[in-house]
Amino acid sequence: MTIIRGIDYIYGGFSYVYLVQETSTSHLYALKKIRCPFGQESVSLALKEVEAYALFSPHPHIIHAVDHSVTSANDKSDPGSKTVYILLPYYRRGNLQDAINANLVNHTRFPERRLMILFLGVARASKAMHQYRVNEGGAKGRREAKGVRMEGEEADKDAVRKTKRAKGKATVDSDHDEEDVEQEPLMNGEVTRSQEGVEEGQIRAYAHRDIKPGNIMISDSGTTPILMDLGSLSPSPTPITSRALALQTQDTAAEHSTLPYRAPELFDTQVGSTVDTKVDIWSLGCTLYACLVGKSPFEARSEETGGSLSICVCSGDWRFPDEDAGGKRRKKRDKDGKGKGRAENGVKVEETDEDGGISEGVREVVRACLKVEAGERPDVDGLIEMIERVVEELPADEGEG
């Protein structure tokens, strides 16, 4: 493999993504490199997304790992440090955030029907996680996922042994490594381990917990969305039975769930509540809004009011650019300040100052997702039905055959 250039830099300095080329075939890949300094980032946590890729593979809307490896870093100051490499497909069109940025620069917008078809694909990827059935992808995928989990656990134990040895302590048997609880990641091995006790064919639901435009790649054909970065994946539902668990859930979300797309129940997790897959429905609503407007609804509102983004999220304070506080579209004014309108099928329709050209059906999808109370949001099946209905009702985009 030959490194061509860096693509991205993420996760607080521990992770980098490079564009690489296979020397014999000239095929391009994305290579994710994750540094795992001893005591800061565990190999098990770094390999969690590989474990998830194996579990859901193959799926047309979820990325798969081509290969991975774990190596020991040659660092005398940190003998227990490891480096994880994950080889992923490379998509030349980039991700949905790249497309949003291009729209902002070029003053263009997504063709509405094409956007909703892409969004439908992301919803179907979410359904594969929300309604995953044990062994649904076949025994091979589950075996591979378990193998990745065990590989990560063994690498973490090896890091403990090397660190103790370097400090002059006696080498300990791996059976005693469990004493080093500080090395156990918060959600160690939970992807496949959470299936224990669940019968084959039964549902073991998972939530992605970090759906956003930057985690949705676009296929080279431009028609297929691919959901990626499953490192935030979490079993669902999670009953919040104690204050400690509530704080742990919030802390995990703060680390792994991007703030402008994070559901309100992950900001203020209440004892006695249940955090479930509806967090992804919220994130999908934020993502669709960002594709329509250029940024998350709560980024937009926070910038407009100068208020806290988290307060905007928890209070559900957002609106479309052409709407007032009550959610009604503002009337367009002529030079004399009088309201203007146009006729559609013989009926006068009020125009607006900032008519974004967003169809009412598309707006309703966003509104349904962005209910502050999780129980009021549709489940993934309900959301898919809404999107399919909107796609059917939307006229063909310009140039669409």
N, C-alpha and C positions, 0 to 999 in steps of 0.2 A: 504493500500500500504506500502511496505517496501523498503526503499532506499538501493540498493546494492552498488553502487559506482557512482562517477561522470564520465560522458562521455566526456563532453566538457565544455568550458568556452569561452563565446563570448560577443560581443557588449560592449566593454569597461568597463567591470565589472558589468554591470547591469543584465546580463543574464547567467544562468547556465543550463546545461542539465544533468540529472541523469538517470541511469538505475534503474528502480523500478520493483517490483514484486507484483502482485495482490495476497494477502495472501490466498484466498480461492481456486484459480485455478492455482496458480504458474505461471500465464502468465506474460511475460515480456513486459514492455513498456518503452518508453523514456519520461521523465517528464521534460518539460522546465519551468524553474522558472525565471520570469522577475521582478526585483525590480523596482518600479516606485517612486523614491523620488520626492516629490512635487517640481515642478519648473524645473525638469530635464528630466524626462521621463513620458509621459502621458499614461494613461491606454488605451485611444483610439488608440494610435500608437502601443502599445504592442499587442492589440487585432486585429490589422489590418490583421495579417496573418490568424487568426482564421476566420475572416470575409471572406477572400479570399478562404480558404479551403472549407467553406460551399458553396461558389458560384460555385466552379468548381467540387464539389463532386457529383456523383462518377466519377472518371477517373482513368484508370489503371496505368497511369504514373504520377499522381499528388498525393502527400500524403494527407491524411485526418486527421482531429483532432478527436480523440476519445471523448474527453471531455475537458472542461476548467472551471476555476473558478477565481474570483477576491476576494481578502481578504484585510482587513485593517491591516496594520502593527502596532504592539503595540510598537510604538516608540514615547515617550513623546516629544523628541526633534524635531520630524517631524510628527505631528499628521495627516497630509494630505497624507502621503505616503501609497502606495498600493503595493500589490504583485499579479502578474498574474501567474497562473499555466496553462500550456497547456499539455494535455496528448496525446502523439503521438505513432504510431506503432513503435516497435523496430525491426530493421533489423540486424541480427547477422553478416552478411557479411560486414556491415559498408557502407561507401560511396566510390565513385570512386577515391577520393584522397587516401583513405586507400589502394586501389588496386594499384594505381600508386606508392605509397611508397613501397609496398611489391615488386613490380617489380624492383624498383631501388636497394633494398637490396639484392634480390635474383638473380639479373641480368637476369630477365625474361621479357617477353613482352606479351601484349594481343594478342591472336589469332585474326588476322585482320578481318575476317568475323564476328566473334562474337562481336568484338568491334563495327563494323559498324551497327550491328543489335541493340546493346544497344544504340548507338548514334541516330538511327532512332526513338527509343522510346522517347528519350529526345526531338527530333524535333517535334514529335506528341504531346507531352505535351505542347510545346511552341505554336503549332498551336491552341490548345484549348484556350489559352489565347489571342493570336493574332487575332483570329476570333471568339471570344465569342459572342454568340447571346443572347440577353436579354431573360431571362427565359428558356434558353436552357437546364439547369439542372433541370428544373421544378420549380414551384412556391414555393415548400417546401424549396429548397436550397436558393432561393432568400430571403424568409422570415427569414430563420435562419441567413443569412448574415446581413440583416437589424437589426435583434434582437441583434446580437453581436455588431454592430455599436452603437445602442442606449444604450446598457449596458456599453460600454466604455465611452460614453459621460456622462452618469449619474454618473459613478464612478469618472470621473474628476470633475464634479460639486460638488460631495460630498466631494472630497478632498479640494476644494476651501472653502466650508462651514466650514469644520473642522479646517482648518488653520486659517481662520478669527476668528472663535470662540475662538481658543487657544490664539490668540493675543489680545483678549478682545474686538473685534469689534462685532457689532450687527450682528446677523444671518441674512443673506440676502436670499431673495426668489430666487429660481433657475432661475426665469425669468431674473434676473439681473446679473447672473453669466457671461454673455457674455462680461462684462466689463473686465474680466481677460483674455485679449487676449494673454498674455504671456503664458497661459496654453494651447492654441490651437496648436496642432501639425501641422507641415508644410503641411501634407497631410491628415488631419483629415477626416475620414469617406469617403474618396474619392472612395473606391472600389465600393460600391453600390450607393453612392450619385451621382457619375459621370454618372449613367444610367438615371438620371432624364431627361425627354424630349426625350428619345430614345424609339421608339415604340417596342412592343414585337416582337421578331423574327429578329430585326435589329441588326447589329454588333456594339458592344461596345468593342473596342480592348483594350487589356492591354499588357504591357511589363513587364517581370519579373525583369529585370535590375540587376540581380546578379547571372546569371547562371555561375557555376564553378564546378569543380569536387567535392568539399566539400559539395555542395548542391544537389548532385545526389546520392541517396541511391541505393543499389543493393538488389533486392529481395532475399529471402532465397534460391530460386531455382537458383539464379545466372544469370537468363536470362532476367529479367525485371528491367529497370531503373525507379526510382521514384523521380521526381523533388520535392524539398521541399524548405522551408524557403521563404514564399511569403511576408515577411514583407517589401520587397523592391518594391512590385508590384506598377505599376503606369499606369493610363489611357494613352492611346496613340491614335492619335498623340498629341504632345504638341507644338503648335506654339510659338516660342520665340519672343514675341512682344515688349520686353523692355530690357534694360540692367539689371534692377533689377531681372527680371525673368531669364535671362541668368545666373546671379550669383547664384540665388536660386537653379537653376537646377544643377549647378556645385557643390554647397555646399551639396545638397542632395545626389548626386552621390558619393561625397567624403566620406559621412557617410555610405551609404548603398550599394554601388557597389564596389566590391573588385578590387583594383587597377590593378593587372596584367591581369584582364579579362574585364576591362572597355573600352568601345568604345571611339574613339577619340573625337566624338562630345560631350561627357560628361566631357572631360578635358577642352575643349576650345569651349564653347557654344556660337554661334554667333547670334546676333540680326537679325531677318529676316529668320532664319533657322527653321526647324521643327525637333524635336527629336521624333522618332517613334520606332516601333518594330524592326527596323534594328539593334538597340543596342544589342538585344538578338542574332541576327545572328552572329555578331562579337564575342560575348562571346562564342557561340557554336563553332566557329572556333578555338578560343584559347583553349577551353576545349578539342577538338579533338586532337589538336597539343600536349597538355600536356599528353594525354593518349599515344601518339606515342613516344614522346621524353622524358617525365618525368617532364616537367615544361612548363609554359606559354611561347609562342614564344618571348615575350618581356622581360620576366625574363631572358631567355637564352641569348638574344642578349645584354641586359644591362650588364649582368655579363661578357660576352665575350669582350665587348668594354669598359666597365667601365663608360659608359654614363648613362644619366638619363633615367629611365624607361618611364616616361611620354613623353619625346622627341622621344624615339623609337616608342611609340604607335602613336603619332600624325604624325610622318613622315612615318609610315608604314615600319619601319626598322626591318625586321626579315627574316629568311631563315631557311630551313631545315639544319641539321648538315652536310650533305654531299654536300651542294650547295655553290657556290661562290656568289659574290655580284650581279651578273646578274641573279641568279636563276638557273644557269646551274650546273649540277653535276660535281664535280671535278673528273678528271681521276685518276684511280689507277695506281701507279707506281711500276715497278719492281726494283730490286736492281741497275739496270743501269739507273734508272730514266725514262725509257721508258713507255709509256702508255700501259696498258694491257686491254684485252677485252675477251669476251666469245661469243660463237655462240648460238643464239636462233633461231630455225627454219631456219637455214642457213644464218641468218643475224648477223653480228658482233655487239655486244652491249658493250659499254664502261662500265667498272666496276669503282667503286669509292673507295676512301680511307675509307670513313665512311658510307658504304652502309647500311642504316638503314633497308633495306628490306621493305620499305614503297611503296605500289603500286601506280602507277601514278594516278589512279582514286581517291584514297584516298587523295593524295596530292592536286588534283584539287578541292576537296571539301573544304579543308582548305584554299586554295588560293581564292576561290570564296567568302568565308565568311570574309576574312581579307582585303577587299578593304577599303582604308581610306575614300573614298567618299561613304556615306551610300546608295546613289541612285544606286551605281554599285553592291551592294550586292544583292543576290537573296532574294525574300520574302520566307516565310516559306514553301509555296507550291513548289516553285522552288527548295528549298533545299531538301525537302523530295523526290522529283523526282530524284535529283542527287544521293542521298544516296541509294534509291531503285535500281537505275541502277548499282551503284557500287557493292551493295550486290549481285545482280544477276550475275555480271561478275566475282566476286571473286571466286576462287576455294574453295572447302570445307576445313575447318581447319583440321589439323591432329587429327584423332580420332572422327571427326564428322560423324554421320551416314548419 
